[in-house]
Amino acid sequence: AIVELIFPGPRTLTGLVADFAVMDFTWTIKLYPPGSDAPVTYTATYRGIPGEPHVELDFDRGPEMVSKMRLEIKDLNAGERAKIHIRELMLR
């Protein structure tokens, strides 16, 4: 699954909180500073979380301001096609 958010103006983001259906997954978050095509990238892999995963990731390496965010989620146990159930996304 891919979720791309383009903000009407640059904003500060300090992290992302998310809830998903049961799965093992890797998520990659790309944060684009204003006027740049070079993102700051965060990646984390989660396996064996009991129940429906609730995960949080701090954006501790910046950038200070973000104009676009791209979230990529890959179910590690699925093939080329997968149903990714995103219950909730919350920007901090």
PyMOL CGO cylinders between C-alpha atoms (Angstrom):
from pymol import cmd
from pymol.cgo import CYLINDER

trace = [
    CYLINDER, 0.00, 0.00, 0.00, 1.15, 3.54, -0.70, 0.3, 1, 1, 1, 1, 1, 1,
    CYLINDER, 1.15, 3.54, -0.70, -0.22, 6.67, 0.95, 0.3, 1, 1, 1, 1, 1, 1,
    CYLINDER, -0.22, 6.67, 0.95, 1.10, 10.00, -0.26, 0.3, 1, 1, 1, 1, 1, 1,
    CYLINDER, 1.10, 10.00, -0.26, 0.21, 13.26, 1.45, 0.3, 1, 1, 1, 1, 1, 1,
    CYLINDER, 0.21, 13.26, 1.45, 1.04, 16.62, -0.12, 0.3, 1, 1, 1, 1, 1, 1,
    CYLINDER, 1.04, 16.62, -0.12, 0.49, 19.43, 2.35, 0.3, 1, 1, 1, 1, 1, 1,
    CYLINDER, 0.49, 19.43, 2.35, -0.88, 22.84, 1.25, 0.3, 1, 1, 1, 1, 1, 1,
    CYLINDER, -0.88, 22.84, 1.25, 2.07, 24.43, 3.06, 0.3, 1, 1, 1, 1, 1, 1,
    CYLINDER, 2.07, 24.43, 3.06, 5.17, 23.13, 4.83, 0.3, 1, 1, 1, 1, 1, 1,
    CYLINDER, 5.17, 23.13, 4.83, 4.48, 21.72, 8.28, 0.3, 1, 1, 1, 1, 1, 1,
    CYLINDER, 4.48, 21.72, 8.28, 6.39, 20.29, 11.20, 0.3, 1, 1, 1, 1, 1, 1,
    CYLINDER, 6.39, 20.29, 11.20, 6.11, 16.52, 11.73, 0.3, 1, 1, 1, 1, 1, 1,
    CYLINDER, 6.11, 16.52, 11.73, 7.66, 14.76, 14.72, 0.3, 1, 1, 1, 1, 1, 1,
    CYLINDER, 7.66, 14.76, 14.72, 6.33, 11.25, 14.17, 0.3, 1, 1, 1, 1, 1, 1,
    CYLINDER, 6.33, 11.25, 14.17, 3.68, 8.89, 12.88, 0.3, 1, 1, 1, 1, 1, 1,
    CYLINDER, 3.68, 8.89, 12.88, 1.32, 6.61, 14.82, 0.3, 1, 1, 1, 1, 1, 1,
    CYLINDER, 1.32, 6.61, 14.82, -0.57, 3.85, 13.03, 0.3, 1, 1, 1, 1, 1, 1,
    CYLINDER, -0.57, 3.85, 13.03, -2.92, 0.92, 13.59, 0.3, 1, 1, 1, 1, 1, 1,
    CYLINDER, -2.92, 0.92, 13.59, -3.14, -1.97, 11.13, 0.3, 1, 1, 1, 1, 1, 1,
    CYLINDER, -3.14, -1.97, 11.13, -4.86, -5.34, 10.78, 0.3, 1, 1, 1, 1, 1, 1,
    CYLINDER, -4.86, -5.34, 10.78, -2.84, -8.38, 11.88, 0.3, 1, 1, 1, 1, 1, 1,
    CYLINDER, -2.84, -8.38, 11.88, 0.27, -8.79, 9.71, 0.3, 1, 1, 1, 1, 1, 1,
    CYLINDER, 0.27, -8.79, 9.71, 4.05, -8.77, 9.67, 0.3, 1, 1, 1, 1, 1, 1,
    CYLINDER, 4.05, -8.77, 9.67, 5.15, -5.72, 7.72, 0.3, 1, 1, 1, 1, 1, 1,
    CYLINDER, 5.15, -5.72, 7.72, 7.78, -3.20, 6.80, 0.3, 1, 1, 1, 1, 1, 1,
    CYLINDER, 7.78, -3.20, 6.80, 6.90, 0.44, 6.47, 0.3, 1, 1, 1, 1, 1, 1,
    CYLINDER, 6.90, 0.44, 6.47, 8.98, 3.09, 4.81, 0.3, 1, 1, 1, 1, 1, 1,
    CYLINDER, 8.98, 3.09, 4.81, 8.24, 6.75, 5.38, 0.3, 1, 1, 1, 1, 1, 1,
    CYLINDER, 8.24, 6.75, 5.38, 9.77, 9.39, 3.13, 0.3, 1, 1, 1, 1, 1, 1,
    CYLINDER, 9.77, 9.39, 3.13, 9.64, 13.00, 4.28, 0.3, 1, 1, 1, 1, 1, 1,
    CYLINDER, 9.64, 13.00, 4.28, 10.33, 15.67, 1.68, 0.3, 1, 1, 1, 1, 1, 1,
    CYLINDER, 10.33, 15.67, 1.68, 11.57, 19.10, 2.79, 0.3, 1, 1, 1, 1, 1, 1,
    CYLINDER, 11.57, 19.10, 2.79, 10.13, 22.09, 0.90, 0.3, 1, 1, 1, 1, 1, 1,
    CYLINDER, 10.13, 22.09, 0.90, 11.74, 22.50, -2.53, 0.3, 1, 1, 1, 1, 1, 1,
    CYLINDER, 11.74, 22.50, -2.53, 13.66, 19.20, -2.40, 0.3, 1, 1, 1, 1, 1, 1,
    CYLINDER, 13.66, 19.20, -2.40, 13.33, 15.89, -4.22, 0.3, 1, 1, 1, 1, 1, 1,
    CYLINDER, 13.33, 15.89, -4.22, 15.68, 14.19, -1.73, 0.3, 1, 1, 1, 1, 1, 1,
    CYLINDER, 15.68, 14.19, -1.73, 13.66, 12.73, 1.17, 0.3, 1, 1, 1, 1, 1, 1,
    CYLINDER, 13.66, 12.73, 1.17, 14.70, 11.81, 4.68, 0.3, 1, 1, 1, 1, 1, 1,
    CYLINDER, 14.70, 11.81, 4.68, 13.75, 8.12, 4.86, 0.3, 1, 1, 1, 1, 1, 1,
    CYLINDER, 13.75, 8.12, 4.86, 12.67, 6.08, 7.87, 0.3, 1, 1, 1, 1, 1, 1,
    CYLINDER, 12.67, 6.08, 7.87, 12.17, 2.30, 7.69, 0.3, 1, 1, 1, 1, 1, 1,
    CYLINDER, 12.17, 2.30, 7.69, 11.06, -0.20, 10.34, 0.3, 1, 1, 1, 1, 1, 1,
    CYLINDER, 11.06, -0.20, 10.34, 10.06, -3.87, 10.24, 0.3, 1, 1, 1, 1, 1, 1,
    CYLINDER, 10.06, -3.87, 10.24, 7.56, -5.45, 12.64, 0.3, 1, 1, 1, 1, 1, 1,
    CYLINDER, 7.56, -5.45, 12.64, 7.08, -9.21, 13.09, 0.3, 1, 1, 1, 1, 1, 1,
    CYLINDER, 7.08, -9.21, 13.09, 5.02, -11.20, 15.54, 0.3, 1, 1, 1, 1, 1, 1,
    CYLINDER, 5.02, -11.20, 15.54, 3.13, -8.33, 17.13, 0.3, 1, 1, 1, 1, 1, 1,
    CYLINDER, 3.13, -8.33, 17.13, 0.24, -9.91, 19.04, 0.3, 1, 1, 1, 1, 1, 1,
    CYLINDER, 0.24, -9.91, 19.04, -3.18, -8.75, 17.85, 0.3, 1, 1, 1, 1, 1, 1,
    CYLINDER, -3.18, -8.75, 17.85, -3.60, -5.78, 15.59, 0.3, 1, 1, 1, 1, 1, 1,
    CYLINDER, -3.60, -5.78, 15.59, -0.34, -3.81, 15.36, 0.3, 1, 1, 1, 1, 1, 1,
    CYLINDER, -0.34, -3.81, 15.36, -0.20, -0.36, 16.94, 0.3, 1, 1, 1, 1, 1, 1,
    CYLINDER, -0.20, -0.36, 16.94, 3.13, 1.22, 16.00, 0.3, 1, 1, 1, 1, 1, 1,
    CYLINDER, 3.13, 1.22, 16.00, 4.79, 4.57, 16.54, 0.3, 1, 1, 1, 1, 1, 1,
    CYLINDER, 4.79, 4.57, 16.54, 7.83, 6.06, 14.85, 0.3, 1, 1, 1, 1, 1, 1,
    CYLINDER, 7.83, 6.06, 14.85, 9.61, 9.26, 15.86, 0.3, 1, 1, 1, 1, 1, 1,
    CYLINDER, 9.61, 9.26, 15.86, 11.11, 11.43, 13.13, 0.3, 1, 1, 1, 1, 1, 1,
    CYLINDER, 11.11, 11.43, 13.13, 14.28, 12.12, 15.10, 0.3, 1, 1, 1, 1, 1, 1,
    CYLINDER, 14.28, 12.12, 15.10, 16.45, 12.97, 12.06, 0.3, 1, 1, 1, 1, 1, 1,
    CYLINDER, 16.45, 12.97, 12.06, 14.19, 15.63, 10.56, 0.3, 1, 1, 1, 1, 1, 1,
    CYLINDER, 14.19, 15.63, 10.56, 13.59, 17.32, 8.29, 0.3, 1, 1, 1, 1, 1, 1,
    CYLINDER, 13.59, 17.32, 8.29, 12.46, 20.35, 10.25, 0.3, 1, 1, 1, 1, 1, 1,
    CYLINDER, 12.46, 20.35, 10.25, 9.67, 21.18, 7.79, 0.3, 1, 1, 1, 1, 1, 1,
    CYLINDER, 9.67, 21.18, 7.79, 7.84, 18.74, 5.48, 0.3, 1, 1, 1, 1, 1, 1,
    CYLINDER, 7.84, 18.74, 5.48, 5.97, 19.51, 2.26, 0.3, 1, 1, 1, 1, 1, 1,
    CYLINDER, 5.97, 19.51, 2.26, 5.21, 15.89, 1.27, 0.3, 1, 1, 1, 1, 1, 1,
    CYLINDER, 5.21, 15.89, 1.27, 5.10, 12.51, 3.04, 0.3, 1, 1, 1, 1, 1, 1,
    CYLINDER, 5.10, 12.51, 3.04, 5.07, 9.13, 1.29, 0.3, 1, 1, 1, 1, 1, 1,
    CYLINDER, 5.07, 9.13, 1.29, 4.20, 6.01, 3.32, 0.3, 1, 1, 1, 1, 1, 1,
    CYLINDER, 4.20, 6.01, 3.32, 4.87, 2.58, 1.81, 0.3, 1, 1, 1, 1, 1, 1,
    CYLINDER, 4.87, 2.58, 1.81, 3.60, -0.54, 3.62, 0.3, 1, 1, 1, 1, 1, 1,
    CYLINDER, 3.60, -0.54, 3.62, 4.59, -4.07, 2.59, 0.3, 1, 1, 1, 1, 1, 1,
    CYLINDER, 4.59, -4.07, 2.59, 2.97, -7.20, 4.06, 0.3, 1, 1, 1, 1, 1, 1,
    CYLINDER, 2.97, -7.20, 4.06, 5.94, -9.56, 4.53, 0.3, 1, 1, 1, 1, 1, 1,
    CYLINDER, 5.94, -9.56, 4.53, 3.83, -12.72, 4.21, 0.3, 1, 1, 1, 1, 1, 1,
    CYLINDER, 3.83, -12.72, 4.21, 1.94, -11.77, 1.05, 0.3, 1, 1, 1, 1, 1, 1,
    CYLINDER, 1.94, -11.77, 1.05, 2.91, -12.22, -2.56, 0.3, 1, 1, 1, 1, 1, 1,
    CYLINDER, 2.91, -12.22, -2.56, 2.72, -9.57, -5.24, 0.3, 1, 1, 1, 1, 1, 1,
    CYLINDER, 2.72, -9.57, -5.24, -0.85, -8.70, -4.27, 0.3, 1, 1, 1, 1, 1, 1,
    CYLINDER, -0.85, -8.70, -4.27, -1.94, -8.04, -0.70, 0.3, 1, 1, 1, 1, 1, 1,
    CYLINDER, -1.94, -8.04, -0.70, -4.79, -6.42, 1.17, 0.3, 1, 1, 1, 1, 1, 1,
    CYLINDER, -4.79, -6.42, 1.17, -3.34, -3.90, 3.59, 0.3, 1, 1, 1, 1, 1, 1,
    CYLINDER, -3.34, -3.90, 3.59, -5.85, -2.81, 6.23, 0.3, 1, 1, 1, 1, 1, 1,
    CYLINDER, -5.85, -2.81, 6.23, -4.88, 0.60, 7.59, 0.3, 1, 1, 1, 1, 1, 1,
    CYLINDER, -4.88, 0.60, 7.59, -7.07, 1.24, 10.62, 0.3, 1, 1, 1, 1, 1, 1,
    CYLINDER, -7.07, 1.24, 10.62, -5.73, 4.65, 11.58, 0.3, 1, 1, 1, 1, 1, 1,
    CYLINDER, -5.73, 4.65, 11.58, -2.88, 7.05, 10.79, 0.3, 1, 1, 1, 1, 1, 1,
    CYLINDER, -2.88, 7.05, 10.79, -2.05, 9.96, 13.06, 0.3, 1, 1, 1, 1, 1, 1,
    CYLINDER, -2.05, 9.96, 13.06, 0.57, 12.58, 12.29, 0.3, 1, 1, 1, 1, 1, 1,
    CYLINDER, 0.57, 12.58, 12.29, 2.37, 14.12, 15.22, 0.3, 1, 1, 1, 1, 1, 1,
]
cmd.load_cgo(trace, "trace")
